[in-house]
Amino acid sequence: PLKFIEQVEYNGRRLAKLNLPPSAIVEALQEYDRLLGPMLQALIPDEHSNFQWVREQLHFCVILTLNNAYYQVREAETQAFYELFRVELESRNLEELLRRFLESLVHVCRADAGRLYLLSEDAADWVLKAGAPLSQPLSVPNQPRLMKKLSKPRHLNGDGHAAGVLLDESWHKRFKSCWSIPLAVDGRTAGVMQFGFSKPYEWLPREQELLAAAAERCLMAAEKARLMEDLAQREEQVRRLAEHMLHVEEIERRRISRELHDEAGQSLLCIRLQIELIEQALPDSEGEWRAKLCEARDLTERTILEMRRLIAALSPAVLEQLGLGAALRQLVNRFQRLHPCRVRLQLSKMGALPQQIEIIAYRLVQECFNNIGKHSAARHVNISLASADGMLKLVVEDNGVGFNVQEALAKRESFGLSGMRERVALLGGEFQVESRTEGSKKGTKISIELPIAKERRG
């Protein structure tokens, strides 16, 4: 009985793959039972009632077994598409996607080997993109006749018909049966999948439909993966360009700083010296001119101080000489001298950071101070800087008047907040702004995370 049930289940799976509806099979069994009844009545009239009970039980078992066989086929198809979907989500690049797609389909088809070929961009060659098991690189020249043959699904036996279709010539001797399924988009063949079996293996309609749907999904996933790779390359180009622009910006800041120091700064010092010499040369009777010279000297002195502040802001020497921590402390001291605000700076032990990261972090804090000084009217500012898990984490928080974040980011004429966000994004970091204009917790909090490159300074 067990072997009989196993055979019924096997045949049931084949019937399911032949796309026969279950209702048609049930009708056929009922018709067979109807024809069998009178025959048994004539052959064994005394045992007919007992056989009738046995037939009913057997019919019930067969129906259950066939139902289970159909379920197994549908479940296997569902699992196959789930696996393809998982492969599509998890694959990191086109090569991995095609390889895992093919491996999944080889397992589903119970094939001994599989190959996936794509047409080259100029449609001159069929290029092997994936093999299960892995195989040597292979390229086959494309021809109109070959293209025509590969554009249709084919079931190939070990005969002469396979010679013009199988792209791997070694398969003619290795396998008794082969399947070939085209990868087509918009009616144009872009690739082909081929599967090899070591024994004769019939290709049933349901299996053809499964592979056709899988081939379509494979090609769509491959195109998506190709677009994602192109996008990643473009993003990498943009990131490198952004880094280069930031580098150029810092070089330009240093150049302007040097010119201000060497040219304008020295000229102002000479002007102050000349004014002092003129003051000393004037007689005491020229009190009015002495007062005007004193005003000019004070104005020159203030200009020199402002010039030094600009030079320090453009290219802080302490950042290069003593590092980020010392530069931020100097920045905090200057801010507190200009604004009636209490600043709390918290620096964790970070070690030597890449110079570019130090410059960016310094500029971000500098821009935060500029915004706080211009708009916030804050009485307290908290700044924390730490590094963990390859990320530099910066948090700047104040108790100022707050603002509408969406409106501030949407203003085209405002470059402070938007510029910070774009700079952080281009470097692969995260930028978050929270702000409240009412309540006891009003104020603004800016959180920034920057990836730290592997190369460290020092």
Number of C-alpha atoms within 10 A of each C-alpha: 6 7 8 10 15 13 13 18 22 15 14 26 22 18 20 24 20 15 15 14 11 16 9 10 15 15 11 12 15 13 11 11 15 11 11 12 14 12 12 15 15 10 10 11 12 10 11 17 13 9 16 15 11 12 15 12 12 13 16 12 14 19 19 13 20 24 16 15 22 22 15 16 19 16 11 13 16 12 13 19 18 12 16 23 15 13 19 24 12 12 16 13 14 19 15 17 22 24 21 21 26 28 21 18 23 21 14 17 19 13 21 17 22 26 25 24 24 21 22 16 8 6 15 13 17 22 21 23 21 25 23 20 13 12 12 7 10 13 17 14 13 15 13 8 10 14 18 11 16 23 19 15 18 18 19 25 20 17 11 10 11 20 14 12 21 22 24 14 12 9 20 20 10 14 19 17 23 29 25 27 22 26 30 19 13 6 8 10 18 20 24 25 23 26 27 27 20 15 15 14 17 13 17 15 15 19 19 19 13 17 23 17 13 20 23 15 18 22 19 16 21 19 13 14 22 15 13 15 15 12 12 12 12 12 14 15 12 14 17 14 13 17 16 12 12 16 14 12 12 17 13 14 17 18 14 16 22 16 14 17 18 11 11 14 20 14 14 17 14 12 16 20 13 13 18 15 11 14 19 11 9 12 11 11 8 10 11 10 15 18 12 12 17 15 12 16 19 13 13 17 16 12 14 20 13 12 18 16 13 16 21 16 15 18 20 20 14 15 19 14 10 10 17 22 20 14 20 21 15 14 18 20 12 12 19 13 9 9 14 13 17 15 18 15 15 13 16 10 9 13 11 12 20 15 17 17 18 20 21 18 22 19 16 22 19 17 16 18 17 14 14 24 17 10 12 18 18 21 14 15 21 15 19 15 19 15 19 10 7 12 15 20 18 20 18 21 23 25 22 21 17 22 18 11 14 9 9 15 17 11 11 9 9 11 13 15 20 16 14 18 19 16 20 20 17 17 19 16 18 17 17 11 17 15 20 18 15 11 7 8 13 17 23 23 19 17 15 22 22 21 18 21 12 9 9 13 10 8
